[in-house]
Amino acid sequence: MNIYKWQIVQLDAKIKEHGKDNVIYTIHWRYTATDENEPDKYNATNIGAVNIKYKEGDDFIEYKDLTKNDVVGWLESLLDIDTMKLSLDNQIESKKNPVDEFLHPDWD
């Protein structure tokens, strides 16, 4: 079984927009799966960025009050998490049971 973890790498924000400060418009993220039995040996990571749009009148969380859980909630509402988990699981399985090798001939 794999364990999944979000890392929020960066938040891009407008300094001021619609009368609000630090209005986030891009979330840069990393989503990692780690084999629970051999975490140092088997892991895989997807990275990406998601654009979000604040519309005047929408609920707004001040940056000082924003939590990782808030941002993860945004990501999970916008991304296909099941497909991401499947991709990460397949990457780990390929590491455990490789079907390819990479040959580097030393020819001139």
Secondary structure as UniProt FT lines:
FT   STRAND          2..17
FT   TURN            18..19
FT   STRAND          20..35
FT   TURN            39..41
FT   STRAND          43..51
FT   TURN            56..57
FT   HELIX           63..65
FT   HELIX           68..78
FT   HELIX           81..96
//
